[in-house]
Amino acid sequence: MNPLQDRGFTYPGQRNFGLAAGGRRLIVEALLPERATDQPAVIRMDLCMLVLLGARERTEAQFRRLLAETGFAVRRVVPTASPAGLSVIEAAPAARPR
C-alpha cells in the first residue's frame, strides 16, 4: 500500500497526467495545526479518521513535502472559514532543473 497513491498523488513520471499546460491542482483538506491547542476540532477529526479509517490529516509542511516528492510546488494555501480547518492548497508542476 502506497500512501501517496492512496491520497491521489502521482509519481514524477506521471506528474502532469490530466493537467493542461499551465494547469493547477486544487486540494481541499483539513490541515492540522502545528500545535494541537490552536484548532481542537481539527485534532478531533484527525483522531476519528485514524480510528475509523486508518487515515490521518497532515500539516501544511507535510503537504508541501508530499507534493514536492511528486513533482509539484505549492503556489498558495487559502484557509476557509470552516471550523474543521479546511484549506485550499493550490499546486502546480514544479519547474524542472535545467
Buried (B, 14 or more C-beta within 10 A) or exposed (E): EEEEEEBEBBEEEEBBEEBEEEEEBEBEBBBBBEEEEEBEEBBEBBEEBEEEEEEEBBEBEEBBEBBEEBBBEBEEBEEEEEEEBBBEBBBBBBEEEE
